[in-house]
Amino acid sequence: MIRIQASVGQGGLNRAADVRVVQRALNAYRRRYRYGREIPETGLVSSDVVQTIQDFQSRLGVAPSGRWNG
């Protein structure tokens, strides 16, 4: 279970600590599905973070908003 305080990604609050948690989770997702290179865990949202969130949401059958809600 991933726990963040506020939303991360496109239109999110993007608190650095929350962004790092999501980046770590997205890297685990990428490793599992052999999908691209890892995202640097900087605490900053990049287009790569938003695109990976959208891909993850699509795989779950959720509308790909690009935002991970806390």
N, C-alpha and C positions, 0 to 999 in steps of 0.2 A: 504494500500500500504506500502510495506517495502522498506525503502530507506537506502542503504549502499553505501559507497564510493568505495569499492573494493571487490573482490570475497572472499568467505568464504568457507572453507572445503578442500577437497582433492586437492592439487595443487594450492590453493588460496593464496592471499596475507595475509589473516587472521589477519587484524588489530583488536586489542582487542575490540574497540568500535563497529565495524561491527559484530564481532563474538557474542557479547552480544545481539545485535539486532536480529540476526538470532536465537540465543538460545531462546530468548523470544518468537519469532514466532513459533519455533519448539515445545516449551512447550504448546502454545495455540493449535497447531495442535494435539499434543498428548492428551491433555485434551478433545478435541472435539471428537476424535475417540477412546478414552479410550485405548490408545496404550502405554503401558509401563510406566515407572516412568519418572518423570521430569528430565531434564538435568540441572545440576547446572550452573547458569549464571556467569561463571568465566572469560569469555573473551578468553578462551583457547579452541582450537579445540581438540576434543577427538574422538575416534573411534565411540562412541555413537552419536556424532553430525553428523559425516559422514554417518553413517548407517541410521539415521533419515532423512537426506537430500535425500539420495537415495530412501528411502521408499516414501517420499513426491513426488519426481520426478516421480517415477513409477506410483503413483496414478494419476498424471497429464498426464500420457502417454508420458513423456519425457524420453530420455535415461538417466539412473541413473548414472550420472558422480560423484556424491558426492560433487559437487561444486555448491554453490549458487553465481551467478554472480551479481555484482553491476551495 
